[in-house]
Amino acid sequence: MSTINYRHLHYLWVVAKEGGITRAAERLGMAVQTVSAQVRELERSLGHQLLKPKGRSVELTEAGRVVFNRAEEIFQIGEAIPHEVRNVAASPKVRLRVGMSDGLSKLAAHALLDRVLHTPGLKLTCHDGEFDQLMAELALHQLDIVLAGEPAPANPNLKVSSRLLASSPIAWYGAASLVSRSSRSDFPRCLDKLPVLLPTGHSPLRLALDAWFDRLSLRPRVVGEFEDSALLSVFAARGMGVFPISILGMEDLNLIRGLRVLGECEVREDVYAIHTRRAHHHPLVRQIIEGSKKTERYSK
């Protein structure tokens, strides 16, 4: 299989852009004979005539048009490369790839990531997915860190470390139409009378809440289940039901108008950071993990 000589291809491209070999030679600062010889070399390597006479000039053959169209794509990309390199060099990026387990409070996760969000040049990629899927991506170094409601399972083939970042109490919120003075005074028994929104069943928080309901003999009327806590809070603000949320995410929750606190329960949401040994050297991963000491107040 023949290999394209890109210098010869470039000469053909300039000849076609300039409309003739003489003008192409002037643009390239070369002799007409040199440009003509290089184009003929390209024709020989491809086995087809690419230029044909047209008066005192030349024009592309059908084969030449095919070659020129591809050359146009190639050299337009080449002309863009210096500009793109300058842009990257002028604003270096720090990349952080975060996996967030389904069912984890995204508002709490945002609070834990907040300490690195103002890093100059940060390029943050967040991937929401099932726990096992995220563990596989972490093992393949497609993610730098995973935030989950549970630690990584014991597995000698999965060389990862888990760190408890926060253990936050859970508070219940709802729209003003549902949260009254009487319902607050009757918390948590009022959960038997109010419509309730909950995380989906595979969330560690949901398992803890179901156990709490059983201990108190509560039978809430569940009208909605959500994997995304932020989406859940939006539906709750519209009056669909009351819902539990980690206190760690309360600051972001205040951005949603119309929600009122109903009460606080002893259930807690744990958030773990899971990372590989290699990712532990990532400066932002270390900052997230070491910054977990600042969230110890949520564990008391």
C-alpha positions as CSV (number, residue, x, y, z in Angstrom):
1,M,0.0,0.0,0.0
2,S,1.4,3.4,-1.1
3,T,2.0,6.1,1.6
4,I,1.0,9.7,0.8
5,N,3.8,12.2,0.9
6,Y,2.1,15.1,2.6
7,R,4.6,17.6,1.3
8,H,3.6,16.6,-2.3
9,L,0.0,16.8,-1.3
10,H,0.5,20.3,0.1
11,Y,2.0,21.4,-3.2
12,L,-1.1,20.1,-5.1
13,W,-3.4,21.8,-2.6
14,V,-1.6,25.2,-3.0
15,V,-1.7,24.8,-6.9
16,A,-5.5,24.3,-6.7
17,K,-6.0,27.1,-4.3
18,E,-3.9,29.6,-6.3
19,G,-5.3,28.4,-9.7
20,G,-2.0,27.6,-11.3
21,I,1.5,26.3,-10.8
22,T,3.2,29.8,-11.3
23,R,1.1,31.5,-8.6
24,A,1.6,28.5,-6.3
25,A,5.4,28.7,-6.8
26,E,5.3,32.4,-5.9
27,R,3.3,31.7,-2.8
28,L,5.6,28.8,-1.8
29,G,8.8,30.8,-2.7
30,M,9.9,27.9,-4.9
31,A,10.8,27.4,-8.6
32,V,8.0,26.5,-10.9
33,Q,9.9,23.4,-12.1
34,T,10.2,22.2,-8.5
35,V,6.5,22.6,-7.7
36,S,5.6,20.9,-11.0
37,A,8.0,18.0,-10.4
38,Q,6.6,17.4,-6.8
39,V,3.0,17.3,-8.1
40,R,4.0,14.8,-10.8
41,E,5.6,12.7,-8.0
42,L,2.2,12.7,-6.2
43,E,0.5,11.6,-9.4
44,R,3.0,8.7,-9.9
45,S,2.5,7.5,-6.3
46,L,-1.3,7.5,-6.7
47,G,-1.3,6.2,-10.2
48,H,-3.6,8.8,-11.6
49,Q,-3.4,12.2,-13.3
50,L,-4.5,15.0,-10.9
51,L,-4.0,18.1,-13.1
52,K,-4.8,18.7,-16.7
53,P,-4.0,21.7,-19.0
54,K,-6.5,24.5,-19.3
55,G,-5.3,27.3,-21.6
56,R,-2.1,28.6,-20.1
57,S,-2.9,27.2,-16.7
58,V,-4.1,23.9,-15.2
59,E,-7.2,22.5,-13.6
60,L,-8.0,19.5,-11.4
61,T,-9.1,16.2,-13.0
62,E,-11.9,14.2,-11.3
63,A,-9.3,12.3,-9.4
64,G,-7.6,15.5,-8.6
65,R,-10.8,16.9,-7.1
66,V,-11.1,13.9,-4.8
67,V,-7.5,14.4,-3.6
68,F,-8.0,18.2,-3.3
69,N,-11.2,17.8,-1.1
70,R,-9.3,15.5,1.3
71,A,-6.3,17.8,1.3
72,E,-8.6,20.7,2.1
73,E,-9.8,18.9,5.3
74,I,-6.3,17.9,6.3
75,F,-4.7,21.3,5.9
76,Q,-7.6,23.2,7.4
77,I,-7.1,21.1,10.5
78,G,-3.4,21.7,10.3
79,E,-3.9,25.5,10.1
80,A,-6.1,25.3,13.2
81,I,-3.6,23.4,15.3
82,P,-1.3,26.3,16.3
83,H,-4.4,28.4,17.4
84,E,-5.7,25.5,19.5
85,V,-2.2,24.9,21.1
86,R,-1.9,28.6,22.0
87,N,-5.3,28.5,23.6
88,V,-4.4,25.4,25.7
89,A,-1.0,26.8,26.6
90,A,-2.6,30.1,27.7
91,S,-5.1,28.4,30.0
92,P,-3.8,25.1,31.3
93,K,-6.5,22.8,32.6
94,V,-6.6,20.7,35.7
95,R,-8.8,17.7,34.9
96,L,-10.9,15.9,37.6
97,R,-13.1,13.0,36.6
98,V,-15.7,12.2,39.4
99,G,-18.1,9.3,39.5
100,M,-21.2,9.7,41.6
101,S,-23.1,6.6,42.6
102,D,-26.9,6.4,41.9
103,G,-28.9,7.3,45.0
104,L,-26.1,9.4,46.5
105,S,-27.3,12.9,47.5
106,K,-25.9,15.1,44.7
107,L,-26.4,18.1,46.9
108,A,-24.2,16.6,49.5
109,A,-21.7,15.6,46.8
110,H,-21.6,19.2,45.5
111,A,-20.8,20.4,49.1
112,L,-17.9,18.0,49.3
113,L,-16.5,19.0,46.0
114,D,-16.9,22.7,46.7
115,R,-13.4,23.0,48.1
116,V,-11.9,22.3,44.6
117,L,-14.5,23.9,42.3
118,H,-12.6,27.2,42.3
119,T,-9.3,25.7,41.2
120,P,-7.9,27.8,38.3
121,G,-8.2,26.0,35.0
122,L,-10.4,23.2,36.4
123,K,-12.1,20.9,33.8
124,L,-14.6,18.9,35.9
125,T,-16.3,15.8,34.4
126,C,-19.1,14.2,36.5
127,H,-20.4,10.7,35.7
128,D,-23.5,9.4,37.4
129,G,-23.9,5.7,37.3
130,E,-24.5,2.4,39.2
131,F,-21.9,1.5,41.9
132,D,-20.5,-1.6,40.2
133,Q,-20.1,0.2,36.9
134,L,-18.3,3.1,38.5
135,M,-15.9,0.7,40.3
136,A,-15.0,-0.9,36.9
137,E,-14.3,2.6,35.4
138,L,-12.2,3.5,38.4
139,A,-10.2,0.3,38.1
140,L,-9.5,1.2,34.4
141,H,-8.4,4.7,35.5
142,Q,-11.3,6.3,33.6
143,L,-12.3,8.1,36.8
144,D,-10.1,9.8,39.4
145,I,-12.5,9.4,42.3
146,V,-15.9,7.9,43.1
147,L,-18.3,9.4,45.6
148,A,-20.7,6.7,47.0
149,G,-22.9,5.9,49.9
150,E,-20.9,2.8,50.7
151,P,-17.2,1.8,50.7
152,A,-15.6,-0.3,48.0
153,P,-16.1,-4.1,48.6
154,A,-13.2,-6.2,49.8
155,N,-11.6,-7.4,46.6
156,P,-7.8,-8.2,46.3
157,N,-8.1,-7.7,42.5
158,L,-9.6,-4.2,43.0
159,K,-6.8,-2.1,44.4
160,V,-8.7,0.9,45.7
161,S,-9.0,2.7,49.0
162,S,-12.2,4.0,50.7
163,R,-12.4,7.1,52.9
164,L,-15.4,8.3,54.9
165,L,-15.8,11.9,53.9
166,A,-18.9,12.8,55.9
167,S,-21.7,11.3,58.0
168,S,-24.4,13.8,57.9
169,P,-27.8,13.8,59.7
170,I,-30.9,13.7,57.6
171,A,-33.6,16.5,57.7
172,W,-37.0,16.3,56.1
173,Y,-38.3,19.2,54.0
174,G,-41.5,20.0,52.0
175,A,-43.5,22.7,50.4
176,A,-45.3,25.3,52.6
177,S,-48.6,23.7,51.7
178,L,-47.5,20.4,53.4
179,V,-45.3,21.7,56.2
180,S,-47.4,23.3,58.9
181,R,-46.8,24.1,62.5
182,S,-48.9,21.1,63.5
183,S,-47.0,18.7,61.2
184,R,-43.7,19.9,62.6
185,S,-44.8,19.3,66.2
186,D,-46.1,15.9,65.2
187,F,-42.8,14.8,63.4
188,P,-42.0,12.0,62.6
189,R,-45.6,10.6,63.1
190,C,-46.8,13.1,60.5
191,L,-45.0,11.0,57.9
192,D,-47.9,8.5,58.1
193,K,-50.2,11.3,56.9
194,L,-48.2,13.2,54.3
195,P,-47.2,12.2,50.8
196,V,-43.5,11.1,50.8
197,L,-40.7,11.3,48.2
198,L,-37.8,8.9,48.7
199,P,-34.5,7.9,47.1
200,T,-34.8,4.7,45.0
201,G,-34.5,1.3,46.6
202,H,-30.8,0.5,45.8
203,S,-29.6,3.7,47.6
204,P,-27.9,3.0,51.0
205,L,-29.8,6.0,52.4
206,R,-33.1,4.4,51.3
207,L,-32.2,1.2,53.2
208,A,-31.4,3.2,56.3
209,L,-34.7,5.1,56.0
210,D,-36.7,1.9,55.5
211,A,-35.1,0.4,58.7
212,W,-36.0,3.6,60.6
213,F,-39.6,3.5,59.4
214,D,-39.8,-0.1,60.7
215,R,-38.3,0.8,64.1
216,L,-40.9,3.5,64.5
217,S,-43.8,1.5,62.9
218,L,-44.2,4.2,60.3
219,R,-46.0,3.4,57.0
220,P,-45.4,6.4,54.8
221,R,-47.4,6.8,51.6
222,V,-44.6,6.9,49.0
223,V,-45.7,8.9,45.9
224,G,-42.4,9.2,44.2
225,E,-38.9,7.6,44.1
226,F,-35.8,9.4,42.6
227,E,-32.2,8.6,42.0
228,D,-31.2,12.3,41.8
229,S,-31.7,14.3,45.0
230,A,-31.7,17.6,43.2
231,L,-34.5,16.5,40.9
232,L,-36.4,15.1,43.9
233,S,-36.2,18.5,45.7
234,V,-37.6,20.3,42.6
235,F,-40.7,18.0,42.6
236,A,-41.0,18.5,46.4
237,A,-40.9,22.3,46.0
238,R,-43.9,21.9,43.6
239,G,-45.8,20.3,46.5
240,M,-45.7,16.6,45.4
241,G,-44.5,15.4,48.8
242,V,-42.0,15.8,51.7
243,F,-38.6,14.3,51.4
244,P,-35.3,13.5,53.3
245,I,-32.1,15.3,52.5
246,S,-28.6,15.3,54.0
247,I,-27.9,18.4,56.1
248,L,-24.6,18.6,54.2
249,G,-26.5,19.6,51.1
250,M,-28.8,22.2,52.9
251,E,-26.8,25.2,51.5
252,D,-27.6,24.2,47.9
253,L,-31.2,23.3,49.0
254,N,-31.7,26.9,50.0
255,L,-31.4,27.9,46.3
256,I,-34.8,26.2,45.8
257,R,-37.6,28.4,46.8
258,G,-40.7,27.3,48.7
259,L,-39.2,24.5,50.9
260,R,-39.6,24.4,54.6
261,V,-37.9,22.2,57.2
262,L,-40.2,19.6,58.7
263,G,-37.9,17.9,61.2
264,E,-34.6,16.1,61.7
265,C,-34.2,12.4,62.3
266,E,-31.4,10.2,63.6
267,V,-30.8,8.5,60.2
268,R,-27.5,9.6,58.6
269,E,-26.1,9.6,55.1
270,D,-22.5,8.4,54.7
271,V,-20.4,9.6,51.8
272,Y,-17.3,7.7,50.9
273,A,-14.5,8.7,48.6
274,I,-13.1,5.7,46.7
275,H,-9.9,6.0,44.7
276,T,-7.0,4.0,43.3
277,R,-3.4,4.3,44.5
278,R,-2.4,6.2,41.4
279,A,-5.3,8.7,41.7
280,H,-4.3,9.4,45.3
281,H,-1.4,11.5,43.9
282,H,-3.9,13.7,42.0
283,P,-3.7,17.0,43.8
284,L,-7.5,17.6,43.8
285,V,-8.2,14.1,45.0
286,R,-5.9,14.6,47.9
287,Q,-7.6,18.0,48.6
288,I,-11.0,16.4,48.7
289,I,-9.9,13.6,51.0
290,E,-7.8,15.7,53.3
291,G,-10.6,18.3,53.4
292,S,-12.9,15.7,54.9
293,K,-11.6,16.7,58.3
294,K,-13.5,19.9,57.9
295,T,-16.8,17.9,57.7
296,E,-16.2,16.1,61.1
297,R,-18.9,18.4,62.6
298,Y,-21.4,16.4,60.6
299,S,-20.3,13.2,62.3
300,K,-20.9,14.3,65.8
